[in-house]
Amino acid sequence: MALSLYDTMTRSTRAFVPRDPERVTMYVCGPTVYNFAHIGNFRPVVVFDLLFRVLRDRFGEDAVLYAANVTDVDDKINRKAADEGVPISTITNRYLEAYNADAAALGALRPTFQPKVTETMDAIVAMIGRLIENGAAYAAEGHVLFDTQAFPDYGKLSGQPMDQMIAGARVDVAPYKRHPADFVLWKPSKENEPEWESPWGPGRPGWHIECSAMIEQVLGLPIDIHGGGEDLKFPHHENEMAQGCCADKVDTYARWWLHNGFLKLGEEKMSKSLGNVALAHDLLQSYPGEAIRWALLAGHYRAPLEWNGELIEQAKRALDRLYQLLVDVGRVARDNGEDLANPHAAEVTDHLRASGFMAALEDDLNTPQAFACLFALLNGVRAELMKSQPNWDSVASQRAALLQAANLMGFLEADPNAWFQGAADDDLKTRVEALIAARAAARAAKDWPEADRIRVQLAALNVEVMDGPTGATWRIREQV
């Protein structure tokens, strides 16, 4: 089955065919590093990480080039640095390190490239120069502005008439503009703000030109996929496309445009400016990264997703079921002297195909359906395991198919026992295992008071015992 992706530009789902299958290119707008990123900022990180994984699986790891930029020049960064009395690099380095750590905890692979604005300044100045030469930009009162009338397709991506776009966006009003929609490419820096030299005087770039220059420098035009949140369609992506096409006189900037829906807290989009945010940095203190990742993928990426505590709890319970299966399979296999390490590759492929898992992901990243397929695989393993005489070849191949599918999505990458018992040190584990063995002996002897007494002891250790058809397992209770 072909990988099909919804393209914002054409308003259609099309079979994805890269320009060069040996060099598949994707760019996603990254963070502005002035504070910890909220969980809404990480929805595109996780969504496009999943697409990165699917592309690598399809075309080969070395064939996919993924760039996600870092905006390290910004008014908010300047204010933060001034408030703390430090260089802007102190702020940006601090929060970029935190951002990358949070992204890694959520299972996001590091992009191939992570270009910074401050390291792309020569390319930015050169692109602005070409725009002026091509008649698509003009200098006025220390600024350089893009002439939106020079790009006939302006507004095509967002699909709105010019007057509606201007009314619905924050457009700076300035007497030196030729048209109200014209936007800044270069501007003078204010007092005590960082600045760079340019033919139009010292200053710094506008927001939109930064991404255009980074894409051109790192990936080249046209790129196969451009991704980001739906709030970036206009003005950011519209302006990016206009600049890139006019600077290099190309007809196509990105062959597919993908936009993820908002993460909502209540009825509103999650936003620092609204004050309704949940920081990923804080959530990771209470929940495993895989659970947060699962929650972010719980709905289709193009639809809005309402964020709440129950969503993460559901994600944690779903992962508990999957990890519990791995624990049970491992224990029963050991008890029966079976080795699951070398499943038949052809059987693994057959199970994976029969589950419909890849078909779900290839259908515009249909993650809800992909999750359903994971549980279909789980049920197959569980059914075989519960037989009086399991077919261990079948158990091994179905288990491998489940792991392969889950790993592709960034799940089941922890040790199964550590998933439940990771907070326990070796002494506690030894004590708990002894108590569970004693409880099992008491239950076998029908000494229910003794079994209950041991369960109380385990509860006092913050241990939850889970009795199942293949025996008892345990975990440390979540501290939320």
C-alpha positions as CSV (number, residue, x, y, z in Angstrom):
1,M,0.0,0.0,0.0
2,A,1.2,3.5,-0.8
3,L,1.9,6.1,1.9
4,S,-0.9,8.7,1.6
5,L,-0.7,12.1,3.2
6,Y,-3.1,15.0,3.3
7,D,-1.7,18.0,1.6
8,T,-3.0,21.4,2.9
9,M,-2.2,23.1,-0.4
10,T,-4.3,20.9,-2.6
11,R,-6.9,20.1,0.2
12,S,-6.6,16.4,-0.7
13,T,-5.0,13.1,0.4
14,R,-2.4,12.0,-2.2
15,A,0.0,9.1,-2.5
16,F,3.3,10.3,-1.3
17,V,6.1,10.1,-3.9
18,P,9.3,11.9,-3.0
19,R,11.2,13.9,-5.6
20,D,14.2,11.6,-5.0
21,P,13.5,8.3,-3.1
22,E,17.2,8.3,-2.0
23,R,16.9,11.9,-0.6
24,V,13.6,12.5,1.1
25,T,13.4,15.9,2.7
26,M,11.2,17.2,5.5
27,Y,11.2,20.5,7.4
28,V,9.2,21.3,10.5
29,C,9.1,24.6,12.4
30,G,10.8,24.1,15.7
31,P,10.9,26.0,19.1
32,T,11.6,29.5,20.1
33,V,13.9,28.9,23.0
34,Y,13.1,31.3,25.8
35,N,11.3,29.1,28.3
36,F,10.2,25.5,28.8
37,A,7.9,24.3,26.0
38,H,4.3,23.4,26.9
39,I,2.8,20.1,25.9
40,G,1.0,21.7,22.9
41,N,4.3,22.7,21.5
42,F,5.2,19.0,21.5
43,R,2.3,17.8,19.5
44,P,4.0,18.6,16.2
45,V,7.3,17.2,17.6
46,V,5.7,13.8,18.3
47,V,3.5,13.8,15.1
48,F,6.3,14.6,12.7
49,D,8.7,12.3,14.6
50,L,6.2,9.5,13.8
51,L,6.2,10.5,10.2
52,F,10.0,10.6,10.3
53,R,10.0,7.1,11.6
54,V,7.5,5.9,8.9
55,L,9.6,7.5,6.1
56,R,12.8,6.0,7.4
57,D,11.1,2.6,7.6
58,R,9.9,3.0,4.0
59,F,12.8,4.6,2.3
60,G,15.8,3.7,4.6
61,E,17.3,5.6,7.5
62,D,20.0,7.3,5.5
63,A,17.6,8.4,2.8
64,V,15.5,10.7,5.0
65,L,16.7,14.2,5.9
66,Y,14.7,15.9,8.6
67,A,15.4,19.5,9.6
68,A,13.6,21.2,12.6
69,N,14.9,24.7,13.2
70,V,15.6,26.6,16.4
71,T,14.6,30.2,16.7
72,D,17.2,31.8,18.9
73,V,16.6,35.5,17.9
74,D,13.3,36.8,19.2
75,D,11.8,39.6,21.3
76,K,10.9,37.2,24.1
77,I,14.4,36.0,24.2
78,N,15.7,39.5,24.3
79,R,13.4,40.4,27.2
80,K,14.4,37.3,29.2
81,A,18.1,38.0,28.7
82,A,17.6,41.6,29.8
83,D,15.6,40.6,32.9
84,E,18.4,38.2,33.9
85,G,21.2,40.4,32.8
86,V,22.8,37.7,30.6
87,P,23.7,37.3,26.9
88,I,20.9,35.8,24.8
89,S,23.0,32.7,24.2
90,T,22.7,31.9,27.9
91,I,18.9,31.8,27.6
92,T,18.8,30.0,24.3
93,N,21.3,27.3,25.2
94,R,19.6,26.7,28.5
95,Y,16.1,26.2,27.0
96,L,17.3,24.4,23.9
97,E,19.0,21.8,26.1
98,A,15.8,21.4,28.1
99,Y,13.7,21.2,25.0
100,N,15.9,18.5,23.5
101,A,15.8,16.5,26.8
102,D,12.0,16.7,26.9
103,A,11.7,15.7,23.2
104,A,14.0,12.7,23.8
105,A,11.9,11.7,26.9
106,L,8.9,11.7,24.6
107,G,10.6,9.3,22.3
108,A,11.4,11.8,19.5
109,L,14.4,11.0,17.5
110,R,16.9,13.8,17.0
111,P,16.3,15.5,13.6
112,T,19.0,15.1,11.0
113,F,19.6,18.9,11.2
114,Q,18.7,21.4,13.9
115,P,19.7,24.8,12.3
116,K,19.7,28.0,14.4
117,V,18.9,31.4,13.2
118,T,22.1,32.9,14.6
119,E,24.1,30.4,12.6
120,T,22.2,31.2,9.4
121,M,22.6,34.9,9.3
122,D,24.7,35.1,6.1
123,A,22.2,33.0,4.2
124,I,19.4,35.2,5.5
125,V,21.1,38.4,4.3
126,A,21.9,36.8,1.0
127,M,18.3,35.7,0.5
128,I,17.0,39.2,1.3
129,G,19.4,40.6,-1.3
130,R,18.1,38.2,-4.0
131,L,14.5,39.2,-3.2
132,I,15.4,42.9,-3.7
133,E,17.2,42.1,-7.0
134,N,14.2,40.1,-8.2
135,G,11.8,42.9,-7.4
136,A,10.0,41.1,-4.6
137,A,11.3,43.2,-1.7
138,Y,12.1,46.9,-1.0
139,A,14.0,48.9,1.5
140,A,12.2,51.6,3.5
141,E,13.2,53.6,6.5
142,G,15.8,51.1,7.7
143,H,13.6,48.1,7.1
144,V,13.4,45.7,4.2
145,L,9.9,44.4,3.4
146,F,8.5,41.7,1.2
147,D,6.2,42.9,-1.5
148,T,3.2,40.6,-1.3
149,Q,1.9,41.9,-4.7
150,A,5.0,40.4,-6.4
151,F,3.8,36.8,-5.6
152,P,0.5,36.0,-7.5
153,D,-0.1,32.9,-5.4
154,Y,-0.1,34.7,-2.1
155,G,-2.9,33.3,0.0
156,K,-3.2,30.0,-1.9
157,L,-1.9,27.9,1.0
158,S,-4.3,29.3,3.6
159,G,-7.1,29.6,1.0
160,Q,-8.3,33.0,2.2
161,P,-8.8,36.3,0.3
162,M,-6.2,39.0,1.1
163,D,-8.6,41.2,3.1
164,Q,-9.6,38.3,5.3
165,M,-6.0,37.3,5.9
166,I,-5.1,40.8,7.0
167,A,-8.2,41.1,9.2
168,G,-7.5,37.7,10.9
169,A,-3.8,38.2,11.6
170,R,-1.6,40.5,13.6
171,V,-0.3,42.7,10.7
172,D,1.9,45.6,11.6
173,V,0.7,49.0,10.4
174,A,3.5,51.2,9.1
175,P,3.6,54.2,6.8
176,Y,6.5,52.9,4.8
177,K,4.6,49.8,3.6
178,R,3.4,49.7,0.0
179,H,0.6,47.3,0.9
180,P,-0.8,46.5,4.4
181,A,0.1,42.8,4.0
182,D,3.8,43.4,3.2
183,F,5.9,42.0,6.0
184,V,9.4,42.6,7.4
185,L,12.4,40.8,6.2
186,W,15.0,42.9,8.1
187,K,14.5,45.5,10.8
188,P,16.7,47.8,13.0
189,S,17.5,46.4,16.4
190,K,16.4,48.4,19.4
191,E,18.8,49.7,22.0
192,N,20.8,46.9,23.8
193,E,19.3,44.3,21.5
194,P,21.6,42.0,19.5
195,E,22.3,43.1,15.9
196,W,24.0,41.9,12.8
197,E,25.5,43.8,9.9
198,S,23.7,44.0,6.6
199,P,23.7,46.2,3.4
200,W,20.6,47.9,4.9
201,G,22.2,48.8,8.2
202,P,22.7,46.8,11.4
203,G,19.7,44.9,12.7
204,R,18.1,41.5,12.7
205,P,15.8,39.4,10.5
206,G,12.0,39.1,10.6
207,W,10.6,35.8,11.7
208,H,9.5,34.4,8.3
209,I,12.7,34.8,6.4
210,E,14.6,32.8,8.9
211,C,12.9,29.5,8.0
212,S,13.1,30.2,4.3
213,A,16.9,30.7,4.5
214,M,17.4,27.6,6.7
215,I,15.4,25.4,4.4
216,E,17.4,26.6,1.4
217,Q,20.7,26.2,3.1
218,V,20.1,22.8,4.8
219,L,17.8,21.0,2.4
220,G,17.4,22.9,-0.9
221,L,14.2,23.6,-2.8
222,P,11.8,22.2,-3.4
223,I,11.4,20.1,-0.2
224,D,9.2,17.1,-0.1
225,I,7.3,17.8,3.1
226,H,6.8,21.0,5.2
227,G,5.1,20.4,8.6
228,G,3.9,22.5,11.5
229,G,0.9,23.4,13.6
230,E,-2.2,24.7,11.8
231,D,-1.8,28.1,13.4
232,L,1.3,28.5,11.2
233,K,-0.5,28.3,7.9
234,F,-0.9,32.1,7.9
235,P,1.0,34.2,8.1
236,H,4.2,32.1,8.7
237,H,4.0,29.4,6.1
238,E,2.3,31.6,3.5
239,N,5.1,34.1,3.9
240,E,7.8,31.4,3.9
241,M,6.5,30.1,0.6
242,A,6.3,33.5,-1.0
243,Q,9.8,34.4,0.0
244,G,11.3,31.1,-1.1
245,C,9.6,31.0,-4.5
246,C,10.5,34.6,-5.3
247,A,14.1,34.5,-4.0
248,D,15.0,31.5,-6.1
249,K,12.4,31.8,-8.9
250,V,10.9,28.4,-8.3
251,D,7.3,27.3,-8.8
252,T,7.2,24.8,-5.9
253,Y,8.4,25.4,-2.3
254,A,7.1,22.3,-0.6
255,R,5.5,19.4,-2.4
256,W,3.3,18.4,0.6
257,W,2.2,20.7,3.4
258,L,1.1,19.0,6.6
259,H,-0.5,20.7,9.5
260,N,-1.4,19.2,12.9
261,G,-4.5,20.4,14.9
262,F,-4.4,22.3,18.1
263,L,-4.0,20.8,21.5
264,K,-6.9,22.3,23.6
265,L,-7.2,22.8,27.3
266,G,-11.0,23.1,27.8
267,E,-12.4,25.1,24.9
268,E,-9.3,27.1,24.0
269,K,-6.1,26.3,22.2
270,M,-3.2,25.8,24.6
271,S,-1.1,28.9,24.6
272,K,1.4,30.7,26.8
273,S,-0.2,34.0,26.0
274,L,-3.5,32.7,27.4
275,G,-1.8,31.2,30.4
276,N,-3.5,27.8,29.9
277,V,-0.5,25.6,29.5
278,A,0.9,22.4,30.9
279,L,4.6,22.2,30.6
280,A,6.0,18.9,29.2
281,H,8.9,19.4,31.6
282,D,6.5,19.2,34.6
283,L,4.4,16.3,33.2
284,L,7.5,14.2,32.8
285,Q,8.0,14.3,36.5
286,S,4.7,12.5,37.0
287,Y,4.3,10.3,33.9
288,P,6.5,8.1,31.7
289,G,7.4,9.8,28.4
290,E,5.8,7.0,26.5
291,A,2.4,7.6,28.2
292,I,2.6,11.3,27.2
293,R,3.6,10.4,23.7
294,W,0.7,7.9,23.4
295,A,-1.7,10.6,24.6
296,L,-0.4,13.1,22.0
297,L,-1.1,10.5,19.3
298,A,-4.5,9.4,20.7
299,G,-6.4,11.4,18.1
300,H,-5.8,11.9,14.4
301,Y,-3.1,14.4,14.0
302,R,-5.2,16.8,11.9
303,A,-8.0,17.0,14.4
304,P,-7.9,19.1,17.6
305,L,-7.1,17.1,20.7
306,E,-8.4,18.0,24.2
307,W,-5.7,17.6,26.8
308,N,-6.7,16.5,30.3
309,G,-5.6,14.1,33.1
310,E,-7.9,11.3,31.9
311,L,-6.2,11.3,28.5
312,I,-2.8,10.6,30.0
313,E,-4.3,8.0,32.4
314,Q,-5.9,6.2,29.5
315,A,-2.6,6.2,27.7
316,K,-0.8,4.8,30.8
317,R,-3.4,2.1,31.1
318,A,-3.1,1.1,27.4
319,L,0.7,0.9,27.8
320,D,0.3,-1.1,31.0
321,R,-1.7,-3.7,29.1
322,L,1.0,-4.0,26.4
323,Y,3.9,-4.2,28.9
324,Q,2.0,-6.6,31.0
325,L,1.7,-9.0,28.1
326,L,5.5,-8.8,27.6
327,V,6.0,-9.6,31.2
328,D,3.7,-12.5,31.1
329,V,5.1,-13.9,27.9
330,G,8.6,-13.7,29.2
331,R,7.7,-15.4,32.5
332,V,5.8,-18.3,31.0
333,A,8.4,-18.8,28.3
334,R,11.1,-19.0,31.0
335,D,9.0,-21.4,33.0
336,N,8.7,-23.7,30.0
337,G,12.3,-23.3,28.9
338,E,11.4,-21.6,25.6
339,D,13.5,-19.1,23.8
340,L,11.7,-16.4,21.9
341,A,14.8,-14.6,20.6
342,N,14.7,-15.9,17.0
343,P,11.2,-15.7,15.5
344,H,10.6,-16.7,11.8
345,A,11.0,-13.4,9.9
346,A,8.4,-14.4,7.3
347,E,5.8,-15.2,10.0
348,V,6.5,-11.9,11.7
349,T,5.8,-10.1,8.4
350,D,2.6,-12.1,7.9
351,H,1.3,-11.2,11.3
352,L,2.1,-7.5,10.9
353,R,0.4,-7.4,7.5
354,A,-2.6,-9.3,8.7
355,S,-3.0,-6.9,11.6
356,G,-3.5,-3.9,9.2
357,F,-1.0,-1.9,11.3
358,M,1.1,-0.5,8.4
359,A,-2.0,0.1,6.4
360,A,-3.3,2.3,9.2
361,L,-0.1,4.4,9.5
362,E,0.1,4.7,5.7
363,D,-3.4,6.1,5.7
364,D,-2.3,9.7,6.6
365,L,-0.9,8.5,9.9
366,N,-4.2,7.1,11.3
367,T,-2.9,6.6,14.8
368,P,-6.2,5.6,16.4
369,Q,-6.5,2.7,14.0
370,A,-2.9,1.8,14.4
371,F,-3.4,1.6,18.2
372,A,-6.4,-0.7,17.6
373,C,-4.1,-2.9,15.5
374,L,-1.5,-3.1,18.3
375,F,-4.2,-4.5,20.6
376,A,-5.3,-7.0,17.9
377,L,-1.7,-8.2,17.9
378,L,-1.8,-8.3,21.7
379,N,-4.9,-10.4,21.7
380,G,-3.4,-12.8,19.3
381,V,-0.4,-13.4,21.5
382,R,-2.5,-13.6,24.7
383,A,-4.8,-16.2,23.1
384,E,-1.9,-18.4,22.1
385,L,-0.2,-18.0,25.4
386,M,-3.4,-19.2,27.3
387,K,-3.6,-22.5,25.4
388,S,-2.7,-25.6,27.4
389,Q,0.1,-26.2,24.9
390,P,1.1,-23.0,23.3
391,N,2.7,-23.0,19.8
392,W,5.8,-21.2,20.8
393,D,6.9,-20.4,17.3
394,S,3.5,-18.6,16.9
395,V,4.0,-16.8,20.3
396,A,7.5,-15.7,19.2
397,S,6.5,-14.4,15.8
398,Q,3.3,-12.6,17.1
399,R,5.2,-11.1,19.9
400,A,7.9,-9.9,17.5
401,A,5.3,-8.4,15.2
402,L,3.8,-6.5,18.2
403,L,7.2,-5.2,19.2
404,Q,8.1,-4.2,15.7
405,A,4.9,-2.3,15.3
406,A,5.1,-0.6,18.7
407,N,8.8,0.3,18.3
408,L,8.0,1.9,14.9
409,M,5.6,4.3,16.8
410,G,8.1,4.9,19.6
411,F,6.6,2.5,22.2
412,L,7.5,-0.6,24.2
413,E,11.1,0.6,24.2
414,A,11.5,0.2,28.0
415,D,12.4,-3.0,29.8
416,P,8.9,-4.5,30.7
417,N,9.7,-5.1,34.3
418,A,11.3,-1.7,34.7
419,W,8.1,-0.2,33.3
420,F,6.3,-1.4,36.4
421,Q,9.1,-1.6,38.9
422,G,11.5,1.1,37.8
423,A,11.2,3.1,41.1
424,A,12.2,0.1,43.1
425,D,15.8,-0.5,44.1
426,D,17.3,-4.0,44.3
427,D,16.6,-4.5,48.0
428,L,13.0,-3.5,47.6
429,K,12.6,-5.9,44.6
430,T,14.1,-8.8,46.6
431,R,11.8,-8.1,49.5
432,V,8.7,-7.7,47.3
433,E,9.4,-10.9,45.4
434,A,9.8,-12.8,48.7
435,L,6.5,-11.5,49.9
436,I,4.7,-12.4,46.6
437,A,6.1,-15.9,46.8
438,A,4.9,-16.2,50.4
439,R,1.5,-14.9,49.4
440,A,1.3,-17.4,46.6
441,A,2.1,-20.2,49.0
442,A,-0.6,-18.9,51.4
443,R,-3.2,-18.8,48.6
444,A,-2.3,-22.3,47.5
445,A,-2.8,-23.5,51.1
446,K,-6.1,-21.5,51.2
447,D,-4.7,-19.5,54.1
448,W,-6.7,-16.4,53.1
449,P,-6.0,-14.4,56.3
450,E,-2.2,-14.8,55.8
451,A,-2.5,-13.9,52.1
452,D,-4.5,-10.8,53.0
453,R,-1.9,-9.9,55.7
454,I,0.9,-10.1,53.1
455,R,-1.1,-8.0,50.6
456,V,-1.4,-5.3,53.3
457,Q,2.4,-5.4,53.8
458,L,2.9,-5.0,50.1
459,A,0.5,-2.1,50.0
460,A,2.5,-0.4,52.8
461,L,5.5,-0.7,50.5
462,N,3.5,1.2,47.8
463,V,3.3,-2.0,45.8
464,E,0.3,-3.0,43.8
465,V,-0.1,-6.8,43.1
466,M,-1.8,-7.8,39.9
467,D,-3.1,-11.3,39.8
468,G,-3.5,-12.8,36.3
469,P,-4.1,-16.2,34.6
470,T,-0.4,-16.7,34.3
471,G,0.5,-15.7,37.9
472,A,1.0,-12.5,39.9
473,T,3.0,-9.5,38.9
474,W,3.6,-6.3,40.7
475,R,4.4,-2.6,40.2
476,I,5.2,0.5,42.1
477,R,2.1,2.7,42.4
478,E,2.2,5.9,40.4
479,Q,2.9,9.0,42.5
480,V,0.9,11.8,40.7
